[in-house]
Amino acid sequence: MTVENEKLLDDTGWSLLQELQQHARLSYKELGRRVGLSLPAVAERIRRMEEAGIITGYHAEVNLGKLGMPVLAIIHLQGIGGQSCRSVVSQVWEIPEVLECARVTGSDSIVVTVVALSLDHLARVIDHLSLYGIPATSIVRARPMKRYTTPHEILERGASDESVSL
């Protein structure tokens, strides 16, 4: 982490980041009240975090099931057949059902998260993805835990010399 980022991510900076990750629509006034800063200080901190690339955007979380898209699947693509990962990713990203795409290590080359209207629809998406590699699909039955914030404790744990017991 750079010295500038360390300054931005003191205890107050981390508190501000936590609040924004949980409640991105809070006013600067309310954010300031929660973290103990004035409105101008909050605005300046957020601006500096955005410029430093720490905050990269704001979004609304959408319940895909309520939109009529109840099927969520994770598809691993193996053996992308001599194509570059960059090329495959750019082609896969053009598929509207693709929510996320990651280049990974191991036996898979790319892992894709997709949404579908039905199992038949999912089968068509898998068929399309098979143009780019051998698909192995897992349907997400439930998401019992989703983390919306990046805990400061991760850095503290990772920096300690003690082994982490999980």
N, C-alpha and C positions, 0 to 999 in steps of 0.2 A: 504494500500500500504506500502511496506517495505521501510525502510530508503534508502537502496541502489537503489530501483526503483525510489524513489522520486528524488535522485541525477541524475539518468539517464534521468528522464522526467522533467527536467527544461524547460524553454521556448525553448532553442535550441534543446533539445532532442525531444520535441513535434513537432517542425518544421521539424526535420529530419524524424520523424515517419510519419508525414503528407505527406511529399514528397515521401517517400518510398511506402506508401499505394497508392498514385496516380500514381507513375512512378517507379515501382520496377526495371526497367532496366537502370535507370540512372547510370552513372559512379560515383565512389566515388568523383572524381574531380568535376563533375557537382553538385553533392549533396552538397559538401563543399562550392562551389560558392553560391548556393542558401541559405544555412543556416549560412554562415559565419565561416566555419571551414576549417582547412587544410585537405588534403587528409588523412594523418595518423590519425588525430583526428576523422574524419568520420569513418574510418575503425575500430578504437578502440571502438567508441560509438556503432556502429552496432554490433560488436563482443560481447560487454557486454550486449546489448539488447537481442541478440540471446541466450547467456548463461543464462540470467535472465528469459527467457521464454516469454519475451514481444513480440519479433518477432519470430513467429513459422514457417514461410515458405514464399515462393515466388511462384507466379503462373501467368499464362497467362489466361485472361478471353477469353472465346470462345463464339462466336455467334452460339448457338445450331441450330437455324433456318437455317443458312447457311450450316450447316452440314447435313441437311435433317431431323432434329428432332424439328419440330415446335410446338409440344404440350408439354406444361409445366403444371403440376398439383400438387396440394397440397392435400395430402390424410391424413385424421385423422383416426387413428385406436382406436376404443373403445373396451372395454371388451376383453382383450387379453387372457381370458379363463384360468386363473390360471398359465399361463406361466410367468416367470420372464421377466421384461422389458429387462434385459441384454441379455437373451436368444433370445427374439424376435428381438432385435436390431441386434444381430450378424447374425441371419438368413436373416433379411431384407437387411442387408448390402451386402449380396451375390448376390442380384438381380441387374444386370448391369444398369437398368434404374433408380435406386435410386441415386439421387445426394446428398441428405442430409437427415438426420434422427435425430429427437430430442425427448428426453423424456420430457414430459410436465405434468403440474398439471391440475386439472379440470376433466371434464368428459372423455376427451381423455387420452390415455396412451402414445401414440406415434404419432408424426406428421412427415410425409415423403414427401419430394419433389421429384418428378419423371419427367422424360422426355420420350416422346414417338414419334414414327414416324407418327402415325395417331390416330384417335379416336378408331379404332378397336384394335390397338396395346395397347392403354391405357386401354381398357376394359380387355385385357389379363393380364396386369400388376395388375389391380385392383383385378381380380380373384385370382391371385397369392397371393397378399397381404391379401386377405380375409381368407387365411389359418391361419393368425396370429391375427386377430381381425375383428371387424365390420368396414368396410371402409365407410367414408363419403368423397366425392371427390369434390374439387373445381378446375375448369380449369382456369388457369391464362390467361386472355384476353390480358393484357398489363402490363408492368412494368414501369409506368410513372416516378418512382423515385427509384434509387438504390443508397445507400450510400456506397462509397468505402473507406471512411476514418472514423476514430473514433475521433470526435471533442473533443478537450481539454475542451471545454465549458461544456460538460456533467459533468465532475468532479467538475467544479466550481459551477454549478447549484446545484448539489446534495449535495455539502458541505455547501451551504448557508442555513441559518435558515429561510429565506423568502420562502413563498409558491411560486411555479412556476405556472405562468398563461400561459396556452397554447392557 
